[in-house]
Amino acid sequence: MITQPYHLYVERSDVKKNMARFYAMSIQPNLFGEACLTRRWGRIGTAGQTKSHHFQTEREAVALFLDLVRQKKRRGYAAVVRQSSINASSREHELQGYA
């Protein structure tokens, strides 16, 4: 059983190299109660590729998760925080009232 959620979404962009990549990971239990680390990566705006790793224990999955986080950080990936379009449009509407 997974004791806490593990989710990560990071991006790496370089306009000069025409690079716009994303990398996403999460640890979820599968139907058999094992810890499943799912990785997704590719060019931003595409579905990308997916790979899943199955582990007997959460500890094993977390160890790989943390190793991959360190690897992506060394390669220049950074966390991205974006507002959802619903929140952004409602915020714009609120601000228009103050203009």
N, C-alpha and C positions, 0 to 999 in steps of 0.2 A: 504494500500500500504506500502511496506517495504521501509524505507528511506535509509538504508545502509545494506550491506551484513554482515551476522553473520555466521562464520564458525569456527569450532574448531576440531583439531585432536590431541589427546594426547595418550601416551603409558605408560605402567607400566611393567617393566621387573625385574625379580629376578631369577637368574640362580639357586641359592640354592633351591628355591621352585618350579622350573620348571614353572615359571609364565611368560607369554608373552601376555599381554592384550592390546587392543586398545579401544578407545572411541572416537566417532565422532559425532558432532552435527552441524546442520545448521538451519537457519530460512529462509523459502521461502514462497512466497504467493501461495495459492492454487487456483483452478479455480474459486472459489467463492469470492476471494479477502481477505480471512482470512489469518492470519499469521499461518504458520504451522511449528512447531519445530519438526524436525526429528532427532532421536537419533539412532546410530548404535554402537554396542559393541560386543566384543568377543575375541577369541584368534587370535593373529597376524597370518596372512596367511589364515584365514578362512573368509567366508562371514559374519559370526556373526548373530546377531539378530537385528531387526529394530522395532522401536516404534515411532508413530507420535502423536503429540498433536496439536489440533486445537484451536485457540484463536480468539476472535472477534477483539482484538487490538494487535498491535505490542508490546506495552508496557507490556502486560501480558506475551507474549512469551519471551521477553527479561528478565523479572523478573525470570522466570523458568530457562532460559539459564544461567544467572549469578549465580543462586543458585547451579545449577549442576556443573558449573565451579569451584566454591568454594569447593564443596563436593569432586570433583575429585582431586583437588590440595591437600586437606587434606589427601587423601588416597594415595598420592605418584605418581599420574600421572604427566607427564611432556610433554611439547611440543616437537615435533620431526621435525627437518628440514632435508629433504633429497633432494639430487640432482636428477633430472630425468636422466634416463639412456642415453637419447640423449645428454644432456648437459655434462654428465660425459664422454661419449665416445669421443665427440668432444674435450673436454678439454684434455683428454689423448693424442689425436692425436696432439694437439698443443704442448704439453709438450715434445713429442717424437722428435720434430723438434729441440729442444734446448739441447738435450742430447749429 
